[in-house]
Each structure stands twice: as structure tokens, then as C-alpha cells.
Amino acid sequence: MSDSMPTPQSSSVEQEADRPDLDRRTFRIAFAVTVALAGVLRIAYVVLAKRDEDVVGDQLHYFAQAATIADGRWFEHPWVPGTPSALHAPFTALALSPVSWVDQNLIFTQRLTMAVYGTVVVAGIGLLARVLFSRWVALVATIIAAVYANLWMNDGLIMSETFAAAGVVAVLLAVYAYDSRPNRTRALLIGLAIGLAGLARAELLLLGVIVVIPLTLRSEDRTWRVRVGDLAVAGGVALMVISPWIIRNQVRFDEPTLMSTQDGLTLLGSNCPETYGGSALGFWFIDCALSVDGQIPEGADESVRSTFYRSEAIDFIGDNVDRIPVVVAARVGRGLSVWRPEQMIFYNTGEGRETWASRIGLWQYWVLAPLAGYGLWLWPSRRPRWPLVTTGALSLVMIVAFYGIPRFRIPAEIGIVICASVALVTLGQRLAERRRGASDGAVL
């Protein structure tokens, strides 16, 4: 095959270059207005649907942990003073602690703060789309991100998903900046973004393995010494960012602890009889952990409890290997919203997501996901698509390894929004071209 032979991607790039784009001033105004409206939507959601709602599930811990930090008791267990806690990675509680310092009891204010952070994520998605594609695609991506319920639902909750989305966007912005012009400064920014993302959600540290290693080592026009140096800088900075948290955990807990003491509970809750064959097949069931609490020594800290839960989960997995294919299929089906979606809508209420909002998110996802597949195939950009694809792979790894739930799709949602925008703009432009062609034919 000749090197000059066109490919679907090269043809898409050429067609994109030939099509008219928004002028810069119009784009900036429309982008700013869209981001502002995204903020209004999120604040309205909090005011109208969340004003008097209590925190449930993981929200309770994030809310209370932020209050303990504001009170000067850094990462102590909120309900057991003097006892260290690391049930979740620290970024969310840290980001909310200034608000808690003003008023430790005002859940509503923390929710409004999350809405503001979520608005920043919308802007970030639009900027990322602009880095990759035309202004039209960037504007459409911003609009979709503004109204996509699977994003704004999280922005009304006191949980880590909003910061996880922000972390993914930050990493991708840094990755594509490095791809366009690799240098040590941009490698440093990648490491900083990955470290901060990992402090929001520990699994995002995997982006360092599946994105940064191939990104830094694949540049054939640079010497191996330079490539390895960039990788070392990115990895070293990421390690510097997370090391204070890891060191603190090693010092404060009885068992080795890296980012969180929640892994054992998560594993046991997703690997038990109810999740391997009951109505919760492929999901998570807290009673599985509660049923063995009596076997844990009294006064054991979080790390000891997590180690016990993890051991029980591994034993159960080993005894039920034959069920793993069915369980994994159920997890993937739940995570991708193609199996028992109505049941997942019900389960979402346990984390504070309203039924009506979850249903809107489901319908939107069913429309956007196939569009995203088409947009990914088109990919009218000279930038590589694989970094964006890895975020979807990361979501899938999380779902397979733990359990199926739509919020584990957060890393993938960024790519879904952007790629769906590519498809919509392309289809819209082709339709406009056909109409112009038909009009010209009629005149002739």
C-alpha cells in the first residue's frame, strides 16, 4: 500500500479542513454563554432538587471528612475522634474543606460548591474538544456536556465523580499538549495532572501506565535518553504529588495502605453469594461485608478491616471461579447500561440520584454512545485518538474488576461527549452541503 493512499482518518481530516468553521469571536461568546448556562443548570438542580436532601451513602463520609479537616482534625475518622481514616482518596474532602470551614453543617453549600466545580469540568471538556477538533465540535461538545445528566447529576452530589471527571480532562489536556510538542515541562504537567487525578480517584493513576508510558516512549524522532527522561519526570512528579498521602497512610495505619482503606470492602461487597447469583448479580451488596464484621477484632483500624475483607473476597473468588464469566458479563452489562438499566436507576437512588434524573441520563447515553462510536471512527483530527480511547478502557477495567454501575463510566463519558459531538457536527455539515447542492441544482 502506498504511503500516499488516503485512509478514512486522512480523508476526514481533509474534509474537515475544507469546511467552514465558526469565527473565533463568535465561538468565544457562544462558549462563554454555554458554560454560564451550564452553571445555571447545575445550581438550579441543587436549589430545586437538593436543598433539603440529606446526604446518603458515600456522600456522608465526604461531607463529614471535609468538616473534620476544617476543624483541624486532618483525616481523622469523623465519628471516632483521634482515629485515622482513609476510606477515600483525599482530594474531594480537601476541596470541600474551605466551605466547611465557613459552615461545617451546611450540606447545601457543599452541593453548590460541587455545582461550581462541575461547571469548570464543562469548560474543560469544551477546551479539550477545541484542542482536538474544530470550533464547531468544541461548541457542540460544550453544549452536550452542559446538559448531559450523567455529568450534572454528579455535580449535585458530595462525591468524587466531579473531581474524577476534572482529573481525566486535565490529564488529557496535558497529554495532547505533550503530543503536539514534547518537552520536559509538558511531561512535568502530565505528572502533575495524573498525581492530582489519583488523589481524587485512585484508579486514575492507571492512566500513567496506559497513557504516559506509550506516549513518552513512542516518539521515534527523539533519542531514547530523552524519551526515558520525560517518562521519569512525569512519573517522578506524579509520585511526589501522591507521596505525602501514601507516607501518612503507612505511618498511621497498622496494615500497609496506599491510597484508600476502601478496597477490601469494595471487593467483598462485589464478590459474595448475592452478587454472584442473586438479584444483585454483577453489582455490590454491603450486607456481604456486614455479615462478617463480627469476626474482626474489636478496635481494629480501617486498614486491618480492609485486609480482612480483602482476604474473604479473594477466598470467595477462588471458590467460585466457574461463576466469573457470568459475573463479569453482568458487571459490563450494568456498567454500560444495557442490562437491567431500570434496576440500576433504582440502585442510583441509594447514592442520592433521583429516578427522573437517572432516566434522563440513561436516554441521553443511549443516544450519545452510538454517535460516539461513529465519531471515533471518523476522527477528523491529526491528533492520535488512542489517548481518548484509553479512558474508556479504564472505565471498563474498573467495571470488570469491581462491579457494574454507571458512575464508573465517568472517565469514558468525556470521550463519549466529544466523539458524539464529532458525529453530530459531521452529520449536520453533510446535511447542509446536500441542501446547498439541491438548492444549486434547482437554480440551474
C-alpha positions in Angstrom: 0.0 0.0 0.0 1.4 3.4 -0.9 2.0 5.9 1.8 0.0 8.4 -0.1 -3.1 6.3 -0.3 -5.9 8.0 1.7 -7.3 6.4 4.8 -10.7 7.1 6.4 -9.0 9.3 9.0 -6.9 11.3 6.5 -10.0 11.8 4.3 -11.9 13.1 7.3 -9.1 15.5 8.2 -9.1 16.9 4.7 -12.9 17.3 4.6 -12.8 19.0 8.0 -10.2 21.4 6.8 -12.3 22.3 3.7 -15.5 23.0 5.7 -16.3 26.5 7.2 -15.7 26.9 10.9 -17.1 29.3 13.4 -15.1 32.6 13.6 -13.1 33.0 16.8 -15.1 35.8 18.3 -18.5 34.0 17.8 -17.0 30.8 19.3 -15.7 32.6 22.3 -19.0 34.3 23.0 -21.0 31.1 22.4 -18.6 29.1 24.5 -18.8 31.5 27.5 -22.6 31.7 27.3 -22.8 27.9 27.2 -20.5 27.4 30.2 -22.5 30.1 32.1 -25.8 28.3 31.3 -24.2 25.0 32.4 -23.5 26.7 35.8 -27.1 28.0 36.0 -28.5 24.5 35.2 -26.3 22.9 37.9 -27.1 25.5 40.5 -30.8 25.3 39.7 -30.7 21.5 40.1 -29.1 21.8 43.5 -31.6 24.6 44.6 -34.7 22.8 43.3 -33.9 19.2 43.9 -31.3 19.1 46.6 -31.9 22.0 49.0 -33.3 19.9 51.8 -31.9 16.5 50.9 -29.8 14.6 53.4 -26.5 13.1 52.4 -26.6 9.3 51.8 -24.1 6.6 51.0 -20.5 7.8 50.4 -21.7 11.4 50.5 -22.0 11.2 54.3 -18.3 10.4 54.7 -17.1 13.0 52.2 -19.2 15.7 53.9 -18.1 14.7 57.4 -14.5 14.3 56.4 -14.4 17.9 55.0 -15.8 19.1 58.3 -13.1 17.3 60.3 -10.4 18.9 58.1 -11.9 22.3 58.6 -11.9 21.7 62.3 -8.2 21.0 62.3 -8.5 17.2 62.7 -6.9 16.2 59.4 -8.3 12.9 58.1 -9.5 11.6 61.4 -12.5 9.3 61.4 -15.5 11.7 61.6 -17.3 9.7 64.2 -14.3 8.3 66.2 -12.1 11.2 67.2 -8.4 10.5 67.2 -8.7 7.6 64.9 -7.1 7.9 61.4 -9.3 7.5 58.3 -8.6 6.9 54.6 -11.9 5.5 53.4 -11.5 7.5 50.2 -8.7 9.3 48.4 -8.3 12.8 49.9 -8.9 15.3 47.1 -12.7 15.7 47.4 -12.7 16.3 51.1 -9.8 18.7 50.8 -11.5 20.7 48.0 -14.7 21.0 50.1 -12.9 21.8 53.4 -12.8 25.6 52.8 -16.6 25.6 52.5 -16.8 23.5 55.7 -14.5 26.0 57.5 -17.2 28.6 56.9 -20.1 26.4 58.0 -19.4 22.8 58.9 -23.1 21.8 58.9 -24.3 23.3 55.7 -24.7 20.5 53.2 -26.4 22.8 50.8 -23.3 25.0 50.5 -21.2 22.0 49.7 -23.6 21.0 47.0 -23.5 24.4 45.5 -19.7 24.2 45.5 -19.8 20.9 43.7 -22.0 22.6 41.1 -19.3 25.2 40.5 -16.6 22.6 40.1 -18.9 20.7 37.7 -19.2 23.9 35.6 -15.4 24.0 35.4 -15.5 20.4 34.0 -17.9 21.5 31.3 -15.5 24.3 30.3 -12.6 21.8 30.3 -14.4 19.4 28.0 -15.0 22.2 25.6 -11.4 23.2 25.6 -10.3 19.6 25.1 -12.6 19.3 22.2 -11.1 22.5 20.7 -7.6 21.2 21.1 -8.6 18.1 19.0 -11.2 19.4 16.6 -12.9 22.5 15.1 -14.6 25.3 17.0 -18.0 23.8 15.9 -17.1 20.5 17.5 -15.9 22.2 20.6 -19.1 24.3 21.0 -21.3 21.2 20.5 -19.2 19.3 23.0 -19.6 22.1 25.5 -23.4 22.1 24.9 -23.7 18.4 25.4 -21.5 18.4 28.5 -23.7 21.2 29.9 -27.0 19.2 29.5 -25.8 15.6 29.9 -27.4 14.3 33.0 -24.7 11.7 33.7 -22.5 14.7 34.3 -24.7 17.2 36.1 -26.3 14.6 38.4 -22.8 14.1 39.9 -22.4 17.8 40.3 -25.3 17.9 42.8 -23.7 15.1 45.0 -20.9 15.4 47.6 -18.9 12.6 45.9 -15.7 12.3 43.9 -17.1 11.8 40.4 -17.0 15.5 39.5 -13.3 15.7 40.5 -12.6 12.4 38.7 -14.0 14.0 35.5 -11.9 17.1 36.1 -8.9 14.9 36.6 -9.4 13.0 33.3 -9.9 16.2 31.4 -6.7 17.7 32.9 -4.7 14.6 32.1 -5.9 14.5 28.5 -5.2 18.2 28.0 -1.7 17.7 29.3 -1.2 14.5 27.2 -2.3 16.2 24.0 -0.2 19.3 24.7 2.8 17.0 25.1 1.9 15.1 21.9 1.9 18.3 19.9 5.3 19.4 21.2 7.0 17.1 23.6 9.3 18.6 26.2 10.2 18.3 29.9 7.9 21.0 31.0 4.9 19.3 29.4 6.0 15.9 30.8 6.0 17.6 34.2 2.5 18.9 33.7 1.3 15.3 32.8 2.8 14.0 36.0 1.1 16.8 38.0 -2.3 16.1 36.4 -2.0 12.4 37.0 -1.0 12.8 40.6 -3.9 15.2 41.3 -6.3 12.9 39.5 -5.1 10.0 41.5 -5.8 11.9 44.7 -9.4 12.3 43.5 -9.9 8.7 42.4 -7.0 6.2 42.9 -7.8 4.2 39.7 -6.9 7.3 37.6 -3.3 6.6 38.5 -3.6 3.8 35.9 -3.5 6.5 33.2 0.2 6.8 34.0 0.6 3.2 32.8 -1.8 3.0 29.9 -1.2 6.5 28.5 2.0 8.1 29.7 4.4 5.2 29.1 3.4 4.7 25.5 3.1 8.4 24.9 6.6 9.3 26.1 8.4 6.3 24.6 6.8 6.2 21.1 8.5 9.4 19.7 10.9 7.9 17.1 12.4 11.3 16.2 13.7 11.7 19.8 16.5 9.7 21.4 15.8 7.0 24.0 17.6 9.0 26.6 15.2 12.0 26.1 12.2 9.8 26.0 13.1 7.9 29.2 13.9 11.2 30.8 10.5 12.6 30.0 8.9 9.4 31.4 11.0 9.7 34.6 9.9 13.3 35.0 6.2 12.6 34.6 6.4 9.6 36.9 8.5 11.4 39.4 6.2 14.4 39.6 3.1 12.1 40.0 4.8 10.2 42.8 5.8 13.5 44.5 2.1 14.6 44.4 0.7 11.4 45.9 3.6 10.5 48.3 2.6 12.7 51.2 -0.7 10.9 51.4 0.9 7.4 51.0 3.5 8.2 53.6 0.9 9.4 56.0 -1.1 6.2 55.5 1.9 4.0 56.1 2.6 5.8 59.3 -0.9 6.0 60.7 -2.3 2.5 59.9 -1.4 -0.9 61.2 -1.5 -2.6 57.7 0.2 -1.3 54.5 -2.2 1.2 52.9 -1.6 3.1 49.7 -4.5 5.4 48.5 -7.5 4.1 50.5 -8.8 1.6 53.0 -11.9 1.0 51.0 -10.6 -1.6 48.6 -11.3 -4.6 50.9 -14.9 -3.5 51.5 -15.4 -2.9 47.8 -14.1 -6.3 46.8 -16.1 -8.2 49.4 -19.3 -6.4 48.6 -18.9 -7.3 45.0 -17.8 -10.9 45.5 -20.4 -12.7 47.5 -23.4 -15.0 47.0 -25.8 -12.2 46.3 -23.6 -10.6 43.6 -22.7 -14.0 42.0 -26.2 -15.3 41.5 -28.9 -13.2 43.3 -30.8 -10.2 42.3 -27.7 -8.1 42.7 -25.7 -10.2 40.2 -22.8 -8.1 38.9 -23.5 -5.3 41.5 -22.4 -4.6 45.1 -24.1 -5.7 48.3 -23.0 -4.1 51.6 -24.6 -6.8 53.7 -21.9 -9.2 52.5 -19.4 -7.2 54.5 -21.6 -6.5 57.4 -22.2 -10.3 57.8 -18.5 -10.9 58.7 -17.9 -7.8 60.8 -18.2 -9.9 64.0 -15.1 -11.9 63.0 -12.9 -8.7 63.0 -11.1 -8.0 66.3 -12.7 -5.2 68.3 -10.8 -1.9 67.9 -9.2 -2.9 64.6 -8.4 0.2 62.5 -9.6 0.7 58.9 -6.5 -1.0 57.3 -7.0 -4.2 59.4 -10.7 -4.3 58.5 -9.9 -3.8 54.8 -7.2 -6.6 54.9 -9.8 -9.0 56.4 -12.5 -8.0 53.9 -10.0 -8.4 51.0 -8.9 -11.9 52.2 -12.6 -13.0 52.5 -13.2 -11.7 49.0 -10.2 -13.5 47.5 -11.3 -16.7 49.2 -14.8 -16.4 47.8 -13.5 -15.7 44.3 -11.2 -18.7 44.4 -14.2 -20.9 45.5 -16.4 -19.6 42.7 -14.2 -19.3 39.7 -16.8 -21.0 37.5 -19.2 -18.1 38.0 -16.7 -15.4 37.0 -17.7 -15.2 33.3 -21.3 -14.7 34.2 -20.5 -12.2 36.9 -18.2 -10.2 34.6 -20.8 -10.2 31.8 -23.4 -8.9 34.3 -21.0 -6.2 35.5 -20.3 -5.0 32.0 -23.9 -5.0 31.1 -24.8 -2.9 34.2 -21.9 -0.5 33.7 -22.8 0.0 30.0 -26.5 0.4 30.8 -27.6 -2.5 28.6 -28.6 -5.0 31.2 -31.2 -4.3 34.0 -31.0 -0.5 33.4 -34.2 0.1 35.4 -32.8 -1.7 38.4 -29.6 0.4 38.2 -31.9 3.5 38.2 -33.3 2.2 41.5 -29.9 1.5 42.9 -28.8 5.0 42.0 -31.3 6.4 44.4 -29.2 4.9 47.2 -26.4 7.3 46.3 -28.7 10.3 46.0 -29.6 10.3 42.3 -33.2 11.0 41.6 -35.1 8.4 39.5 -36.1 11.1 36.9 -32.6 12.3 36.6 -31.1 8.9 36.1 -33.7 8.1 33.5 -32.8 11.2 31.5 -29.1 10.2 31.8 -29.9 6.7 30.5 -31.9 8.0 27.5 -29.1 10.5 26.7 -26.5 7.9 27.0 -28.3 5.5 24.6 -28.3 8.3 22.0 -24.8 9.5 22.6 -23.0 6.2 22.8 -23.6 5.1 19.2 -22.9 8.6 17.9 -19.6 8.5 19.8 -18.7 5.2 18.1 -19.3 6.9 14.7 -17.4 10.0 15.8 -14.5 7.9 17.0 -14.4 6.1 13.6 -14.4 9.5 11.7 -11.9 11.2 14.0 -11.2 14.3 11.7 -8.0 15.3 13.6 -4.3 14.7 13.1 -4.0 14.1 16.9 -4.0 10.4 17.9 -7.3 9.0 19.1 -5.8 6.3 21.4 -5.3 8.6 24.5 -9.0 9.3 24.5 -9.8 5.6 23.9 -7.8 4.6 27.0 -10.2 6.5 29.2 -13.0 4.1 28.0 -10.7 1.2 28.6 -10.1 2.4 32.1 -13.8 2.6 32.8 -14.2 -1.0 31.5 -11.3 -2.2 33.7 -13.0 -0.7 36.8 -16.3 -2.3 36.0 -14.8 -5.7 35.3 -12.6 -5.6 38.4 -15.2 -4.4 40.9 -18.8 -4.1 39.9 -21.2 -2.6 37.3 -22.5 0.9 37.9 -22.9 3.8 35.5 -20.8 6.2 37.6 -17.7 4.0 37.0 -18.2 5.2 33.4 -17.1 8.7 34.2 -13.7 8.6 32.5 -15.4 7.2 29.4 -18.1 9.9 29.4 -15.6 12.6 28.5 -14.8 10.7 25.3 -18.4 9.9 24.6 -19.3 13.6 24.7 -16.5 14.7 22.5 -16.8 11.9 19.9 -20.6 12.3 19.8 -20.0 16.0 19.0 -17.8 15.0 16.1 -20.5 12.8 14.7 -23.3 15.4 15.1 -21.2 18.2 13.5 -20.2 16.0 10.7 -23.8 14.9 10.0 -25.0 18.4 10.3 -22.4 19.7 7.9 -23.1 16.9 5.4 -26.9 17.7 5.6 -26.2 21.4 5.0 -24.0 20.5 2.0 -26.7 18.4 0.5 -29.3 21.1 0.9 -27.0 23.6 -0.7 -26.3 21.2 -3.6 -30.1 20.6 -4.0 -30.7 24.3 -4.0 -28.0 25.0 -6.6 -29.4 22.2 -8.8 -32.8 23.8 -8.6 -31.5 27.2 -9.6 -29.6 25.7 -12.6 
